[in-house]
Amino acid sequence: MKEPFVGRDEESLWGNSTSVSEFILLGFSSQPKTQLLLFVLFLTIYLATLFGNSLLITLVINDSRLHTPMYFFLANLSFVDIGYTTTTVPQMLVHLFSTKKSIAYTACVAQMYIFLCLGIIECILYAVMAYDRYVAICHPLRYTVIMNRSVCVKMAISSWVSGFLSATIHTGFTMRLPYCSFNEINHFFCKVPAILKLACADTRLTEQVTLLMAVILLLTPLSLILISYVFILEAILRISSAEGRFKAFSTCTSHITVVTLFYGTAMFMYVRPASSYSPERDKTFSLLYNVVSALLNPLIYSLRNKEVKGAVLKMTGKTDH
């Protein structure tokens, strides 16, 4: 247990007594040359992420050919990715050249909450998108009836509400703990495992709840995705022609790619005991599923998609052949 700070305690947002009014984010390297390189790299990735995801949302809204359930959910995913990266990257860029890399206690809580919320929403959206592909391939004649506008809107709203509620519980359990004199977070943003290392109280219950919620929120959508693809694979194998099988499977490759990238890193990060936490490794994997996946999502969906390419050509005034 860490030695408590001697001085006036402040009442935290969650009803506990804490003496920390701000946290220090240690971030990445403190070497000037390395900082400049990281700044240019992350700024480029962030701007590309904003451009790619904003472009995809604009195309889905403006092009009638993209007014389908798959692109509706994809637009939601792009919106989540914009928020996901904006929650962490701009602050990280500022801190690369700042002498004081601090974040207020309330801002840290807000960052943690928004990050968790959007991450959970993204997990659920991937499962919803898998179900959409299941209906499209296994029940093509009933697709427009099953995946009608009302159903799609309700599924999207449910994803967002689930994210908000789950993040509230997750953040509440983390910030109910008292935080005393030691306030240096070995990360580039306020992340639950890094925050828990600073608590001046027994964190075992919080760690158990965090692990349980991570298992439920990651494995439940992942299980639904895997079940959907089992049925999809069965349906594809029943198609007589090789061309037909390839065409059906090609509609799923983009989704499979982004799910593998996101869940692969997220599972490694969250579905493991807190005792195995490694700060430097955690930062690397956080970059993969937070920054890099948000950059690659629109690229993966657009590069392999004729409808998106056609919408881009139409928007730029070129003929879509």
GUMARNU-778890 format. One line per 10 residues: number of its first residue (from 1); for each residue x, y, z of N, C-alpha, C, CB. Coordinates in steps of 0.2 Angstrom, whole numbers, plus 2048, in hexadecimal, padded with zeros to 3 digits. Each point is the difference from the previous one (the first is absolute). Glycine has a CB too. Layout:
NUM> X,Y,Z,X,Y,Z,X,Y,Z,X,Y,Z ~ ...
This chain:
1> 804,7FA,800,7FC,806,800,804,806,800,7F7,7FA,806 ~ 807,80B,7F6,805,806,7FF,7FE,805,806,800,7FF,7F4 ~ 805,804,80E,800,805,806,7FB,806,7FE,80B,7FD,804 ~ 7F0,804,800,7FB,805,7FE,803,807,801,7F7,7F9,804 ~ 806,80C,7F8,803,807,7FF,7FD,803,807,800,800,7F3 ~ 805,804,810,7FE,804,806,7FD,807,7FE,809,7F9,807 ~ 7F1,808,7FA,7FD,806,7FE,7F9,800,7FF,80A,803,7FA ~ 7F3,802,803,7F8,800,800,7FE,7FB,7FA,800,80C,805 ~ 7FB,7F0,7FD,7FD,7FB,7FB,7FB,804,7FC,803,7F6,807 ~ 7FC,808,7F3,7FB,803,7FC,7FB,7FA,7FF,807,809,7FB
11> 7F2,7F8,805,7FB,7FC,7FF,800,7FE,7F8,7F9,804,80A ~ 807,7F6,7F4,800,7FF,7F9,7F9,7FF,7FD,80B,7FA,801 ~ 7F5,806,7F9,7F9,7FF,7FC,7FD,7FA,802,804,806,7F7 ~ 7FF,7F5,80C,7FD,7F9,801,7FF,7FF,808,805,7FC,7F5 ~ 7FC,809,80F,7FE,800,807,806,7FD,804,7F4,7FE,7FD ~ 812,802,801,805,7FD,804,805,806,801,7FF,7F5,7FB ~ 805,80A,80A,805,805,802,807,800,7FC,7FA,800,80C ~ 808,805,7F1,806,7FF,7FC,803,807,800,7FC,7F7,7F9 ~ 80B,809,807,804,806,801,803,802,7F9,803,7FD,80C ~ 7FB,7FF,7EF,803,802,7F9,7FB,804,7FC,806,7F5,800
21> 7FD,811,7FE,7FC,805,7FC,802,7FF,7F9,7FF,808,80A ~ 806,7F5,7F4,802,7FF,7FA,805,7FA,7FF,7FF,80C,7FE ~ 802,7F1,7FC,804,7FB,7FF,806,802,7FB,7F6,7F8,802 ~ 80F,805,7FE,806,801,7FB,800,7FA,7FB,807,807,809 ~ 7F8,7FB,7F1,801,7FA,7FB,807,800,7FD,7F4,802,7FD ~ 80F,7F9,805,807,7FF,7FE,801,7FF,7F8,803,7FB,80B ~ 7F8,802,7F2,800,800,7F8,806,7FC,7FE,7FB,80A,7FF ~ 808,7F8,7FB,805,7FC,7FD,807,803,801,7F8,7FD,7F7 ~ 80D,803,805,807,802,801,800,807,801,804,7F7,7F9 ~ 801,80B,80C,802,807,801,805,803,7FC,7FC,7FE,80C
31> 807,7FE,7F0,805,802,7FB,7FE,805,7FB,806,7F5,802 ~ 7FC,811,7FD,7FE,805,7FB,7FF,7FE,7F9,805,808,807 ~ 800,7F4,7F7,800,7FE,7F9,7FA,7FA,7FF,80C,803,7FF ~ 7F4,7F9,806,7FA,7FB,800,7FA,803,800,808,7F8,805 ~ 7F7,80D,800,7FA,804,800,7FD,803,7FA,803,802,80C ~ 802,801,7F0,7FE,803,7FA,7FE,7FB,7FB,808,809,802 ~ 7FB,7F1,7FE,7FE,7FB,7FB,7F9,7FD,802,80D,7FD,7FE ~ 7F2,802,808,7FA,7FE,803,7FA,805,7FE,806,7F9,809 ~ 7FC,80D,7F8,7FB,805,7FF,7FE,800,7F9,805,807,809 ~ 7FF,7F9,7F2,7FF,800,7F9,7FC,7FA,7FE,80A,807,7FE
41> 7F8,7F3,805,7FD,7FA,7FE,7F9,800,803,80B,7FA,800 ~ 7F4,807,806,7F9,800,803,7FB,805,7FD,805,7FC,80A ~ 7FE,80A,7F4,7FC,806,7FD,7FE,7FD,7F9,806,809,807 ~ 7FE,7F4,7F6,7FE,7FE,7F9,7FB,7FA,800,80C,803,7FC ~ 7F5,7F9,809,7FB,7FA,801,7F9,803,802,809,7F8,803 ~ 7F7,80D,802,7FA,803,802,7FC,804,7FB,806,801,80B ~ 7FE,803,7F1,7FD,804,7FA,7FD,7FB,7FB,808,80A,802 ~ 7FC,7F1,7FC,7FD,7FB,7FC,7FA,7FC,802,80C,7FF,7FC ~ 7F4,800,80B,7FA,7FC,803,7FA,805,7FF,808,7FA,808 ~ 7F9,80C,7FA,7FA,805,800,7FE,800,7F8,804,807,80A
51> 800,7FA,7F2,7FF,800,7F9,7FC,7FA,7FD,80A,808,7FE ~ 7F9,7F2,803,7FD,7FA,7FE,7F9,7FF,803,80C,7FC,7FE ~ 7F4,804,808,7F9,7FF,803,7FB,805,7FF,806,7FA,809 ~ 7FC,80C,7F6,7FB,806,7FF,7FE,7FF,7F8,805,808,809 ~ 7FF,7F6,7F3,7FF,7FF,7F9,7FB,7FA,7FF,80B,804,7FD ~ 7F6,7F7,807,7FB,7FA,800,7F9,802,802,80A,7F8,802 ~ 7F6,80C,804,7F9,802,802,7FD,804,7FB,804,800,80C ~ 800,805,7F1,7FD,804,7FB,7FD,7FC,7FA,808,809,804 ~ 7FC,7F2,7FA,7FE,7FC,7FA,7F9,7FC,802,80C,7FF,7FC ~ 7F4,7FF,80A,7FA,7FC,802,7FA,804,800,807,7F8,807
61> 7FA,80E,7FC,7FA,805,800,7FE,802,7F9,804,804,80B ~ 800,7FE,7F1,7FF,803,7F9,7FE,7FB,7FB,807,80A,804 ~ 7FC,7F0,7FC,7FF,7FC,7FA,7FB,7FB,801,80C,801,7FD ~ 7EE,7FF,7FF,7FB,7FB,801,802,7F9,800,7F8,809,7FB ~ 80D,7F5,801,802,7F9,7FF,803,7FE,807,802,802,7F4 ~ 800,802,810,802,7FE,807,7FB,800,805,80B,804,7FD ~ 7EF,7FD,802,7FB,800,805,7FD,7F9,801,7FD,80C,7FC ~ 808,7F0,807,7FE,7F9,801,802,7FF,808,802,7FC,7F4 ~ 7FC,7FF,80F,802,7FE,807,807,800,801,7F5,7FA,801 ~ 80F,803,7FB,807,7FF,801,804,807,800,7FF,7F5,7FA
71> 7FF,80F,802,803,807,800,7FD,804,805,802,7FF,7F4 ~ 7F8,800,80E,7FE,804,806,804,7FE,806,7F4,800,7FB ~ 80D,7FA,806,804,7FE,806,807,802,7FF,7F9,7F6,802 ~ 80A,80A,7F8,807,802,7FF,800,807,801,801,7F7,7F7 ~ 7FA,80D,808,801,807,801,800,802,808,7FA,802,7F5 ~ 802,7F9,80E,800,801,808,807,7FE,802,7F4,7FD,801 ~ 80F,7FE,7FC,807,7FE,802,805,805,7FF,7FD,7F5,7FD ~ 802,80F,7FD,805,805,7FF,7FF,806,805,7FF,7FD,7F3 ~ 7FB,804,80F,7FF,806,805,803,7FE,806,7F5,803,7FB ~ 80A,7F6,807,804,7FE,806,807,801,800,7F7,7F8,802
81> 80C,806,7F8,807,800,7FF,803,807,801,7FF,7F6,7F9 ~ 7FD,80F,804,802,807,800,800,802,808,7FB,803,7F4 ~ 800,7FC,810,800,801,807,805,7FD,804,7F4,802,7FE ~ 80D,7F7,800,805,7FC,803,807,803,800,7F9,7F6,7FD ~ 809,80C,7FD,807,803,7FF,800,807,803,802,7F9,7F6 ~ 7F9,80B,809,800,807,803,800,800,807,7FA,804,7F6 ~ 804,7F7,80E,800,800,807,807,800,803,7F5,7FA,7FF ~ 810,803,7FD,807,7FF,802,805,803,7FC,7FC,7F5,804 ~ 804,80B,7F6,805,802,7FB,802,808,801,7FD,7F7,7F8 ~ 7FE,80D,808,802,808,800,804,801,807,7F6,803,7F9
91> 807,7FA,80C,804,802,807,807,7FD,7FF,7F5,800,806 ~ 80C,7FA,7F7,806,7FC,800,805,805,7FC,7FB,7F5,801 ~ 802,80E,7F9,804,804,7FC,803,806,804,7FA,7FC,7F6 ~ 801,807,80E,802,806,804,806,7FE,805,7F4,805,7FF ~ 80B,7F5,804,804,7FE,806,807,7FF,7FD,7F6,7FB,806 ~ 80B,803,7F4,806,7FE,7FD,805,806,800,7FB,7F8,7F9 ~ 802,80E,807,805,806,801,7FE,805,806,801,800,7F3 ~ 7FC,7FD,811,7FE,803,807,805,7FE,805,7F4,801,7FC ~ 80E,804,808,804,7FF,806,7FC,7FD,806,807,809,7FD ~ 7F2,7F9,803,7FC,7FD,805,7FB,7FC,7FD,802,80A,808
101> 7FE,7EF,7F9,7FC,7FC,7FC,7FA,7FE,805,809,7FC,7F9 ~ 7F3,809,809,7FB,7FF,805,7F9,7FF,7FD,807,806,809 ~ 7F5,7F7,7FB,7F9,800,7FE,7FC,800,806,802,7FA,7F6 ~ 7F9,80B,80B,7FC,800,806,7FC,7FA,801,7FE,80C,7FE ~ 801,7F3,809,7FC,7FA,802,7FA,7FF,7FC,805,801,80C ~ 7F7,804,7F4,7F9,800,7FD,801,7FE,7F8,7FB,808,809 ~ 80A,7FB,7F4,801,7FF,7F9,802,7F9,7FF,804,80C,7FE ~ 800,7F1,806,803,7F9,800,7FA,7FB,800,80B,804,806 ~ 7F0,7FE,7FF,7FA,7FC,801,7FC,800,7F9,800,802,80D ~ 7FF,804,7F0,7FC,801,7FA,804,7FC,7FA,7FC,80B,805
111> 80A,7F6,7FB,804,7FC,7FB,7FF,7F9,800,808,809,800 ~ 7F9,7F4,806,7FF,7F9,801,7F9,7FE,7FE,808,800,80A ~ 7F3,804,7F9,7F9,7FE,7FE,7FE,800,7F9,7FD,805,80B ~ 805,800,7F1,7FF,800,7F9,804,7FB,7FC,7FE,80C,801 ~ 808,7F3,801,804,7FB,7FD,7FD,7F9,801,80A,806,802 ~ 7F4,7F8,804,7FC,7FA,801,7FA,7FF,7FC,805,800,80C ~ 7F7,806,7F5,7F9,800,7FC,801,7FE,7F9,7FC,808,809 ~ 808,7FC,7F4,801,7FF,7F8,803,7F9,7FF,801,80D,7FE ~ 804,7F1,806,803,7F9,7FF,7FA,7FB,800,80B,804,805 ~ 7F1,7FC,800,7FB,7FB,801,7FB,800,7FA,801,801,80D
121> 7FD,806,7F1,7FB,800,7FA,803,7FD,7FA,7FC,80B,805 ~ 80B,7F6,7FA,803,7FD,7FA,800,7F8,801,808,80A,7FF ~ 7F9,7F4,806,7FF,7F8,801,7F9,7FE,7FE,809,800,809 ~ 7F2,803,7F9,7F9,7FE,7FF,7FF,801,7F9,7FC,803,80B ~ 806,803,7F2,7FF,801,7F9,803,7FB,7FB,800,80C,803 ~ 806,7F1,7FF,803,7FB,7FC,7FB,7FA,800,80C,804,803 ~ 7F1,7FA,803,7FB,7FB,800,7FA,801,7FC,804,7FD,80C ~ 7FA,809,7F4,7FA,802,7FC,801,7FF,7F9,7FC,808,809 ~ 80A,7FA,7F5,802,800,7F9,801,7F9,7FE,805,80B,801 ~ 7FD,7F0,803,800,7F9,7FF,7F9,7FD,7FF,80B,7FF,806
131> 7F1,803,7FE,7F9,7FE,7FF,7FD,802,7F9,7FE,801,80D ~ 804,806,7F1,7FD,802,7FA,803,7FC,7FA,800,80C,805 ~ 806,7F2,7FB,803,7FC,7FB,7FD,7F9,800,80B,806,801 ~ 7F3,7F7,805,7FD,7FA,801,7F9,800,7FC,806,7FE,80B ~ 7F6,807,7F7,7FA,801,7FD,800,800,7F8,7FC,806,80B ~ 809,7FE,7F3,801,802,7F9,802,7F9,7FC,803,80C,803 ~ 801,7F0,800,802,7FA,7FC,7FC,7FA,802,80B,804,801 ~ 7F2,7FB,805,7FC,7FA,801,7F9,801,7FF,808,7FE,809 ~ 7F5,808,7F7,7F9,802,7FE,800,806,7FC,7FC,7FB,80B ~ 807,804,7EF,800,806,7FB,7F9,802,7FE,80B,7FC,7FC
141> 7F0,800,803,7F9,802,7FE,7FD,803,805,7FF,7F6,7F8 ~ 802,809,80E,7FD,804,806,804,805,803,7FA,7F6,802 ~ 80C,80C,7FB,804,805,802,7FD,807,802,809,7FA,7FA ~ 7F4,808,801,7FD,807,800,7FA,800,806,803,803,7F4 ~ 7FA,7F7,80D,7FB,800,805,803,800,807,7F8,7FA,7F7 ~ 80C,801,809,804,7FF,807,803,807,802,801,7F3,7FE ~ 804,80F,7FE,804,806,801,7FD,806,7FE,80A,7F9,7FF ~ 7F0,808,803,7FC,807,7FE,803,806,803,7F6,7F9,7FD ~ 808,80D,801,803,806,803,7FF,800,808,7FE,806,7F5 ~ 7FC,7F8,80D,7FE,801,807,805,7FB,804,7F4,803,7FD
151> 80D,7F7,801,804,7FB,803,807,803,801,7F9,7F6,7FC ~ 80A,80C,7FE,807,803,800,801,806,805,800,7FC,7F4 ~ 7FB,808,80C,800,806,805,800,7FD,807,7FB,808,7F8 ~ 801,7F3,80A,7FF,7FE,806,807,7FC,802,7F3,7FF,7FF ~ 810,7FE,7FD,806,7FC,801,806,805,802,7FC,7F6,7F8 ~ 804,80F,804,805,805,801,7FF,804,806,801,802,7F4 ~ 7F9,800,80E,7FE,803,806,802,7FC,806,7F7,806,7FB ~ 807,7F3,805,802,7FB,805,808,800,801,7F5,7F9,7FD ~ 80E,807,7FE,808,800,800,802,806,804,801,7FA,7F5 ~ 7FD,80C,809,802,806,804,7FE,800,807,7FF,806,7F5
161> 7FB,7F8,80D,7FD,800,807,804,7FB,804,7F5,803,7FC ~ 80C,7F7,801,804,7FB,803,807,803,802,7FA,7F7,7FA ~ 809,80C,801,807,803,802,800,805,805,802,7FF,7F4 ~ 7F9,806,80C,7FF,805,805,800,7FD,807,7FB,808,7F8 ~ 800,7F3,809,7FF,7FD,806,806,7FC,803,7F3,7FF,7FD ~ 810,7FD,7FF,805,7FC,802,806,804,802,7FC,7F7,7F8 ~ 805,80E,804,806,805,802,7FF,803,806,802,802,7F4 ~ 7F8,800,80E,7FE,803,806,802,7FB,806,7F7,807,7FB ~ 807,7F3,805,802,7FB,805,807,7FF,800,7F5,7FA,7FE ~ 80E,805,7FD,808,7FF,7FF,803,806,803,7FF,7F9,7F6
171> 800,80D,808,803,806,803,7FF,801,807,7FF,805,7F5 ~ 7FA,7FA,80D,7FE,800,807,804,7FC,805,7F5,803,7FC ~ 80C,7F7,802,804,7FB,804,808,802,801,7F8,7F7,7FC ~ 80A,80C,7FE,807,802,800,801,806,805,802,7FB,7F4 ~ 7FA,80A,80B,801,806,803,7FD,801,807,800,805,7F5 ~ 7FD,7F5,80D,7FE,800,807,805,7FF,805,7F5,7FB,7FC ~ 811,803,802,806,7FF,804,803,807,801,802,7F5,7FB ~ 802,80B,80B,803,806,802,807,801,7FC,7FA,800,80C ~ 808,806,7F2,806,801,7FD,804,805,804,7FB,7FD,7F4 ~ 80B,801,80E,804,804,805,805,804,7FC,7FD,7F8,809
181> 809,808,7FA,805,805,7FE,804,7FE,7F9,802,802,80C ~ 7FE,7F7,7F3,804,7FE,7FA,7FB,801,7FA,807,7F8,806 ~ 7FA,80C,7F5,7FB,802,7FB,803,7FF,7F9,7FA,808,808 ~ 80C,7F5,7F7,802,7FF,7F9,7FE,7FA,7FD,80A,806,804 ~ 7F2,7FB,7F6,7FD,7FA,7FC,805,7FE,7FB,7F4,804,802 ~ 80F,7F6,7FE,804,7FE,7FB,7FD,7FE,7F9,808,7FC,809 ~ 7F5,809,7F4,7FC,7FF,7FA,7FF,807,7FC,7FA,7F6,805 ~ 803,80A,7F5,7FF,806,7FD,7F9,802,800,809,7FD,7F8 ~ 7F3,800,80C,7F9,802,802,7FE,7FC,806,7FD,803,7F4 ~ 7FD,7FF,80F,7FD,7FD,806,7FD,7FA,7FE,7FE,80B,805
191> 806,7EF,7FD,7FD,7FA,7FE,7FF,7FC,807,806,800,7F4 ~ 7F5,7FC,80C,7FF,7FC,806,805,7FD,804,7F5,7FF,7FB ~ 80F,7FC,801,805,7FC,804,806,805,802,7FD,7F6,7F9 ~ 804,80F,804,806,805,802,7FD,804,806,805,801,7F4 ~ 7F5,801,80C,7FD,804,805,800,7FC,807,7F9,806,7F8 ~ 805,7F3,807,7FF,7FC,806,807,7FF,804,7F7,7FA,7FA ~ 80E,807,802,807,7FF,803,801,806,805,804,7FA,7F6 ~ 7F9,80B,80A,801,806,804,7FB,800,806,804,806,7F6 ~ 7F8,7F6,80B,7FB,800,805,803,7FE,807,7F7,7FD,7F8 ~ 808,807,80D,803,7FE,807,7FA,7FD,804,808,80A,7FF
201> 7F6,7F0,7FE,7FB,7FC,803,800,7F9,7FD,7F9,80A,803 ~ 804,7F1,800,800,7F9,7FD,7FC,801,7F9,801,7FA,80C ~ 802,804,7EF,7FD,800,7F9,7FD,7F9,7FE,808,80A,7FD ~ 7F9,7F1,807,7FE,7F9,7FD,7F9,800,7FE,808,7FB,808 ~ 7F3,808,7FC,7F9,7FF,7FD,7FF,804,7FA,7FC,7FF,80C ~ 807,807,7F3,7FF,804,7FA,803,7FC,7FA,801,80B,807 ~ 805,7F2,7FB,804,7FC,7FA,7FB,7FA,7FE,80B,804,805 ~ 7F2,7F9,800,7FC,7FA,7FE,7FA,803,7FC,804,7FA,80A ~ 7F9,80B,7F8,7FA,803,7FC,802,802,7F9,7FB,804,80B ~ 80B,7FF,7F5,802,803,7F9,802,7FA,7FC,805,80A,805
211> 7FE,7F1,7FD,801,7FA,7FC,7FA,7FC,7FE,80A,7FF,806 ~ 7F1,801,7FF,7F9,7FD,7FE,7FD,803,7FB,7FF,7FC,80B ~ 801,80B,7F5,7FC,804,7FB,804,800,7FA,7FC,808,809 ~ 80A,7F8,7F7,804,7FF,7FA,7FE,7F9,7FC,80A,807,805 ~ 7F6,7F4,7FF,7FE,7F9,7FD,7F9,801,7FD,808,7FA,808 ~ 7F4,808,7FC,7F9,801,7FD,7FF,804,7FA,7FC,7FE,80C ~ 807,808,7F4,7FF,805,7FB,804,7FF,7FA,7FE,808,809 ~ 808,7F4,7F8,804,7FE,7FA,7FE,7F9,7FD,809,807,805 ~ 7F6,7F4,800,7FE,7F9,7FD,7F9,7FF,7FE,809,7FC,808 ~ 7F2,808,7FB,7F9,7FF,7FE,800,802,7F8,7FC,802,80C
221> 806,804,7F2,7FF,802,7F9,804,7FC,7FC,7FE,80C,803 ~ 808,7F2,7FF,805,7FC,7FC,7FC,7F9,7FF,80A,806,805 ~ 7F3,7F7,800,7FD,7FA,7FF,7FA,800,7FB,803,7FD,80C ~ 7F9,809,7F4,7FB,801,7FB,803,800,7F9,7F9,806,809 ~ 80D,7FE,7F7,803,800,7F9,802,7F9,7FE,804,80C,803 ~ 7FF,7F0,801,802,7FA,7FE,7FA,7FB,7FE,80A,801,807 ~ 7F1,800,7FD,7FA,7FC,7FE,7FD,802,7FA,7FE,7FF,80C ~ 802,807,7F2,7FD,803,7FA,805,7FD,7FA,7FC,80B,806 ~ 80A,7F5,7FB,804,7FE,7FB,800,7F8,7FF,808,80A,802 ~ 7F7,7F3,803,7FF,7F8,7FF,7FA,7FF,7FB,804,7FE,80C
231> 7F6,806,7F5,7FA,7FF,7FC,802,803,7F9,7F8,801,80A ~ 80C,804,7F6,802,803,7F9,804,7FB,7FC,7FF,80C,805 ~ 806,7F1,7FE,804,7FB,7FD,7FC,7FA,7FD,80A,804,808 ~ 7F1,7FA,7FC,7FC,7FB,7FE,7FC,801,7FA,7FF,7FC,80C ~ 7FE,80B,7F4,7FC,802,7FA,805,801,7FA,7F8,806,808 ~ 80E,7FC,7F9,804,801,7FA,802,7FA,7FD,805,80A,805 ~ 7FD,7F1,7FF,802,7F9,7FE,7FA,7FC,7FC,808,800,80A ~ 7F2,803,7F7,7FA,7FD,7FD,7FF,802,7F9,7FB,7FE,80B ~ 809,808,7F3,7FF,803,7FA,804,7FC,7FB,7FF,80C,805 ~ 7FE,7F2,7F5,803,7FB,7FC,806,803,7FC,7F4,7FB,7FF
241> 80B,80B,7FE,806,803,7FC,805,803,804,7F8,802,7F7 ~ 80F,7FD,807,805,803,804,800,808,7FF,807,7F6,7FD ~ 7F6,80D,7FE,800,807,7FF,7FB,803,805,802,7FF,7F4 ~ 7F8,7FD,80D,7FB,802,805,803,800,807,7F7,7FB,7F9 ~ 80D,7FF,809,803,800,806,805,806,802,7FE,7F3,7FF ~ 806,80E,7FC,804,806,800,7FD,806,801,808,7FA,7F9 ~ 7F3,808,803,7FC,806,801,7FD,801,807,7FE,7FF,7F3 ~ 7FF,7FB,80F,7FD,801,807,805,801,805,7F7,7F8,7FC ~ 80E,804,804,805,801,805,804,807,800,802,7F4,800 ~ 7FF,80F,7FA,803,806,7FF,7FC,806,804,805,7FC,7F5
251> 7F5,803,80C,7FC,805,803,801,800,808,7F7,7FF,7F7 ~ 80D,7FC,80B,801,7FF,807,808,802,802,7F7,7F7,801 ~ 80D,809,7FA,807,800,801,802,807,804,802,7F9,7F6 ~ 7FB,80C,808,802,807,803,7FE,7FF,808,7FE,807,7F5 ~ 7FC,7F7,80C,7FE,7FF,807,804,7FB,804,7F4,803,7FD ~ 80E,7F8,800,804,7FB,803,807,803,802,7FA,7F7,7FA ~ 809,80D,801,806,803,801,800,805,806,802,7FF,7F4 ~ 7F9,806,80C,800,805,806,7FF,7FD,807,7FC,808,7F7 ~ 7FF,7F2,809,7FF,7FD,806,806,7FC,803,7F4,7FF,7FC ~ 810,7FE,7FF,806,7FD,802,805,805,803,7FE,7F7,7F8
261> 803,80F,805,804,805,802,7FE,803,807,803,803,7F4 ~ 7F7,7FE,80D,7FD,803,806,800,7FB,806,7F9,808,7F9 ~ 804,7F3,806,7FF,7FB,805,807,7FD,802,7F4,7FE,7FC ~ 810,801,7FF,807,7FD,802,803,804,805,801,7FB,7F5 ~ 800,80B,80A,803,805,805,7FC,801,806,806,805,7F6 ~ 7F4,7FC,809,7FC,801,806,7FF,7FA,805,7FA,808,7F9 ~ 806,7F2,804,800,7FA,805,807,800,803,7F8,7FA,7F8 ~ 80D,807,805,807,800,803,800,805,806,805,7FC,7F5 ~ 7F8,80A,80A,800,805,805,7FC,7FF,806,802,808,7F6 ~ 7F8,7F6,809,7FB,800,805,7FF,7F9,804,7FB,80A,7FA
271> 805,7F1,802,7FE,7F9,802,806,7FD,803,7F6,7FF,7F8 ~ 80D,803,80D,806,7FD,803,800,803,807,806,7FF,7F5 ~ 7FD,7FE,810,801,802,807,804,807,800,7FF,7F4,804 ~ 7FF,810,801,803,807,801,808,7FF,802,7F5,805,804 ~ 80C,7F5,7FF,807,7FF,802,805,7FF,7FA,7FC,7FA,80A ~ 801,805,7F0,805,7FF,7FA,800,807,7FC,7FD,7F4,800 ~ 801,811,803,800,807,7FD,807,802,7FF,7F5,803,805 ~ 80D,7FF,7F5,806,803,7FE,7FF,807,7FD,805,7F4,7FE ~ 7FD,811,805,7FF,807,7FD,802,801,7F9,801,804,80B ~ 805,7FA,7F3,803,802,7F9,7FC,7FB,7FB,80B,803,805
281> 7F4,7F7,7FD,7FC,7FC,7FB,7F9,802,7FF,807,7F6,804 ~ 7F6,80D,802,7F9,802,800,7FF,806,7FB,7FF,7FC,80C ~ 806,808,7F4,800,806,7FC,800,7FE,7F9,806,807,809 ~ 7FE,7F5,7F5,801,7FD,7F9,7F9,7FE,7FE,80C,7FD,801 ~ 7F1,7FE,802,7FA,7FD,7FE,7FA,805,800,805,7F5,805 ~ 7FC,810,800,7FA,805,800,801,804,7FA,801,801,80C ~ 805,800,7F1,800,804,7FA,7FD,7FC,7FA,80B,805,804 ~ 7F6,7F4,7FC,7FE,7FC,7FB,7F8,800,800,80A,7F9,801 ~ 7F3,806,804,7F8,7FF,800,7FD,807,801,801,7F5,804 ~ 803,810,7FE,7FC,807,800,802,804,7FA,801,7FF,80D
291> 805,802,7F1,802,805,7FB,800,7FC,7F9,807,807,809 ~ 7FD,7F4,7F7,801,7FD,7F9,7FA,7FC,7FE,80C,7FE,803 ~ 7F0,7FF,801,7FA,7FD,7FD,7FB,805,7FE,802,7F7,808 ~ 7FD,80F,7FB,7FC,805,7FE,802,803,7F9,7FE,803,80C ~ 809,7FD,7F3,802,802,7F9,7FF,7FB,7FB,809,806,806 ~ 7F8,7F4,7FB,7FF,7FB,7FB,7F9,7FE,7FF,80B,7FB,804 ~ 7F0,806,800,7F9,7FE,7FF,7FD,802,7F9,7FF,800,80D ~ 802,807,7F2,7FD,803,7FA,804,7FD,7FA,7FC,80A,806 ~ 80B,7F6,7FB,804,7FD,7FA,7FE,7F9,7FE,809,808,804 ~ 7F6,7F4,801,7FE,7F9,7FF,7FA,7FF,7FC,806,7FD,80A
301> 7F5,807,7F9,7F9,800,7FD,800,803,7F9,7FB,800,80B ~ 809,805,7F4,7FF,803,7F9,804,7FD,7FB,7FE,80B,806 ~ 808,7F3,7FC,805,7FD,7FA,7FD,7FA,7FD,809,805,806 ~ 7F3,7F7,7FE,7FD,7FA,7FD,7F9,800,7FF,808,7FA,806 ~ 7F5,80C,7F9,7F9,801,7FF,7FF,805,7FA,7FE,7FE,80C ~ 7FE,7FF,7EF,7FE,803,7FA,7FB,806,801,803,7F6,7FA ~ 7F9,809,80B,7FB,805,801,803,806,803,7F7,7F8,802 ~ 80E,808,803,803,805,803,804,804,7FB,800,7FA,80B ~ 804,802,7F0,804,803,7FB,7FC,804,7FB,808,7F7,801 ~ 7F2,806,7FE,7FB,803,7FB,7FD,807,803,7FD,7F5,7FB
311> 802,80B,80C,7FE,806,803,805,805,800,7F9,7F9,807 ~ 80D,805,7FA,806,805,800,800,803,7F9,807,7FA,809 ~ 7F9,802,7F2,800,803,7F9,7FB,804,7FE,805,7F6,7FD ~ 7F5,809,806,7FA,804,7FF,801,807,803,7F8,7F5,7FF ~ 80A,80B,807,801,806,804,805,804,7FD,7FD,7FA,80A ~ 809,803,7F3,805,804,7FD,7FE,802,7F9,808,7FA,807 ~ 7F2,804,7F6,7FE,802,7FA,803,7FC,7FA,7FF,80B,804 ~ 804,7EF,7FE,802,7FB,7FB,7FB,7FB,7FE,80C,802,804 ~ 7F4,7FB,7F6,7FB,7FB,7FE,802,7FA,804,7FE,805,7F5 ~ 7FD,7F8,80D,800,7F9,804,7FF,7FB,7FB,7FD,805,80B
321> 808,7F7,7F2,7FF,7FB,7FC,800,7F9,803,806,806,7F7
